[in-house]
Amino acid sequence: RLQGDWSADVCSSDLIEPGQRAIARLIDLTKINACRGATDELQRAAFSDPLTGCANRRAFERDLDRELARCARAELDLSVVASDLDVRKAVNDTAGHAAGDRQLVLLVDTLRKALRSMDGIYRLGGDEFGLVLPDTSPDDAAVLIARAVRLGAPPFSWGTASYSSTGYGAVAELLAVADADLYARRRVMRSSPARRQRRVKPEDASLRLFSEEEGAPRQALRAR
């Protein structure tokens, strides 16, 4: 029912006998609260991923758009990370889809432990995830990703894009840059170890590849 109908119900309780008026108003308020609760639940469902419990693509676009506007006003940095879970198809083929789903949940749980409370984790679809990291440079984003690796995240590919370095103020543009960086990193990772050593310099944060063997980068997050 429309909100106006609820208001009419509340007003109509004034026409009831005084002894029944309190009960009638209580019933009306119960209806309104139930409607509000259902609306809140629908909104949560519309912006969350039911499997992993993290936010979904709709929430990613909404939140990133807000953060971009905030960073533009305050002249702050913002990093976006695009990531793909690398092992799900192999796990699905060998251990079944339920095991593959558990890898998705494990990745989200590990990212939650590695990231800060102000950071956002979003499932964009399938094996693809996005991270929104406010007030974060690309170097600091790499530190956070390395922390997730150390904490036991399943193998995943990732790429970053920074608002300050690209100047892009649109969600699609920034995500496209992060995707391109992801594929560039993946190509390097899939090359031979000797070739990877030649192509990737330790000080080059834009191409730095992290694995459990490499450990964490030495640069710490800026003091906040």
C-alpha positions in Angstrom: 0.0 0.0 0.0 1.1 3.6 -0.6 2.4 5.6 2.3 -0.6 7.9 2.1 -2.8 4.9 2.8 -0.9 4.3 6.1 -1.4 7.9 7.1 -5.1 7.7 6.4 -5.3 4.6 8.7 -3.6 6.5 11.5 -5.9 9.4 11.2 -9.0 7.2 11.0 -8.1 5.8 14.5 -9.3 9.2 15.8 -12.9 8.2 14.8 -12.8 5.1 17.0 -14.2 5.0 20.5 -11.8 6.4 23.0 -11.3 3.0 24.7 -10.2 1.4 21.4 -8.2 4.3 20.1 -4.9 3.3 21.7 -5.2 -0.2 20.3 -6.1 1.0 16.9 -3.1 3.3 16.8 -0.8 0.6 18.0 -2.0 -1.6 15.1 -1.4 1.2 12.6 2.1 1.8 13.9 2.8 -1.9 13.7 1.8 -1.9 10.1 4.0 1.0 9.3 7.0 -0.5 11.1 6.5 -3.8 9.3 6.4 -2.0 6.0 9.6 -0.1 6.7 11.3 -3.2 7.8 10.3 -5.0 4.6 11.6 -2.0 2.6 14.9 -2.1 4.4 15.3 -5.8 3.8 14.5 -5.4 0.1 17.1 -2.6 -0.2 19.7 -4.7 1.5 19.0 -7.6 -0.9 19.1 -5.3 -3.9 22.7 -4.2 -3.0 24.3 -7.4 -1.7 25.5 -10.7 -3.0 23.7 -13.6 -1.5 26.6 -16.1 -1.8 29.5 -14.2 -0.3 27.6 -11.6 1.8 29.6 -8.7 0.3 28.0 -5.9 -1.8 27.1 -6.4 -5.5 27.8 -4.5 -8.7 24.9 -2.1 -8.2 26.3 -1.1 -4.8 29.8 -0.8 -6.4 28.6 1.7 -9.0 26.7 3.7 -6.4 29.5 3.8 -3.8 32.3 4.4 -6.3 30.3 7.3 -7.9 29.9 8.9 -4.4 33.6 8.4 -3.5 34.7 9.9 -6.8 32.6 13.0 -6.2 34.0 13.2 -2.6 37.6 12.9 -3.8 37.1 15.5 -6.5 35.8 18.0 -3.9 38.5 17.3 -1.3 41.3 16.6 -3.7 41.9 13.2 -2.2 43.3 10.0 -3.8 41.2 6.9 -4.5 42.2 3.5 -5.8 40.0 0.9 -7.4 41.1 -2.8 -7.6 39.7 -5.2 -10.1 40.3 -8.8 -9.2 39.5 -12.3 -10.6 39.5 -15.5 -8.6 41.9 -17.7 -10.6 41.1 -21.2 -9.2 37.3 -21.5 -9.2 36.9 -23.2 -12.6 39.6 -25.8 -11.8 38.0 -26.4 -8.4 34.6 -26.7 -10.0 35.9 -29.3 -12.4 37.7 -31.4 -9.8 35.7 -30.9 -6.6 32.3 -29.6 -7.7 30.6 -26.3 -7.7 30.0 -26.1 -4.0 33.8 -26.3 -3.4 34.2 -23.5 -6.0 31.7 -21.4 -4.2 33.6 -21.9 -1.0 36.6 -20.4 -2.7 34.6 -17.2 -3.5 33.5 -17.0 0.1 37.1 -17.6 1.3 38.4 -14.8 -0.9 35.8 -12.3 0.5 36.5 -13.3 4.1 40.2 -12.9 3.6 39.8 -9.5 2.0 37.7 -8.4 4.9 40.5 -9.3 7.3 43.1 -7.6 5.1 41.3 -4.3 4.3 40.3 -1.4 6.5 36.8 -0.6 7.7 36.4 2.2 5.3 37.2 0.0 2.3 34.5 -1.7 0.1 34.4 -5.2 -1.3 32.0 -5.9 -4.2 31.2 -9.0 -6.2 30.8 -7.7 -9.8 29.7 -11.0 -11.2 31.0 -14.6 -11.5 34.6 -14.7 -10.4 35.0 -10.9 -10.6 35.4 -8.6 -7.6 36.0 -4.9 -7.2 37.5 -3.0 -4.3 37.0 0.7 -3.5 39.8 2.0 -1.4 39.3 5.7 -0.3 42.3 7.9 0.4 44.6 5.2 -1.0 47.4 5.5 -3.5 48.3 2.6 -5.9 51.3 1.8 -3.8 49.1 1.5 -0.6 46.6 -0.5 -2.5 49.4 -3.0 -3.4 50.2 -3.2 0.3 46.6 -4.1 1.2 46.5 -6.8 -1.6 49.8 -8.3 -0.4 48.3 -8.5 3.1 45.4 -10.5 1.8 47.8 -12.9 0.1 49.7 -13.4 3.4 46.5 -14.1 5.2 45.7 -17.0 2.9 43.5 -15.7 0.1 43.0 -18.2 -2.7 45.0 -17.3 -5.9 43.5 -14.3 -7.6 44.6 -11.8 -10.3 44.3 -8.1 -9.7 44.8 -4.7 -11.2 44.6 -1.1 -9.9 43.5 2.3 -11.1 43.9 5.5 -9.3 41.7 8.6 -9.5 44.7 11.0 -9.1 46.8 9.3 -11.7 44.1 8.8 -14.4 42.0 11.9 -13.8 38.9 9.8 -14.7 35.8 10.7 -12.8 33.5 8.1 -14.2 32.9 4.6 -12.7 33.2 2.8 -16.1 36.4 4.5 -17.1 38.2 3.8 -13.8 37.1 0.2 -13.8 38.3 -0.2 -17.4 41.8 1.0 -16.4 41.9 -1.4 -13.4 40.8 -4.3 -15.7 43.5 -3.4 -18.2 46.1 -3.4 -15.4 44.8 -6.8 -14.2 45.2 -8.4 -17.7 48.7 -6.9 -18.0 49.7 -8.3 -14.6 48.3 -11.7 -15.6 50.3 -11.8 -18.8 53.5 -11.1 -16.9 52.6 -13.7 -14.2 52.0 -16.3 -16.9 55.3 -15.7 -18.6 58.5 -17.6 -17.6 60.1 -16.8 -14.2 63.3 -15.5 -16.0 61.3 -13.3 -18.3 59.2 -12.1 -15.3 62.4 -11.1 -13.5 63.6 -9.1 -16.5 60.2 -7.3 -17.0 59.2 -6.5 -13.4 61.4 -4.3 -11.2 60.9 -4.4 -7.5 60.5 -0.6 -7.3 57.9 -0.5 -10.1 54.6 -0.6 -8.1 52.5 -0.4 -11.2 53.6 -3.8 -12.3 54.5 -5.3 -8.9 53.3 -8.9 -8.6 52.7 -10.5 -5.2 52.7 -14.1 -4.3 53.2 -16.0 -1.1 56.8 -16.6 -2.0 57.5 -12.9 -2.6 55.9 -11.8 0.6 54.8 -8.3 1.4 56.3 -5.2 -0.1 58.5 -3.3 2.2 56.6 0.0 1.9 54.1 0.5 4.7 50.8 2.2 4.5 51.0 5.9 5.1 50.1 7.0 8.6 46.5 8.0 8.7 
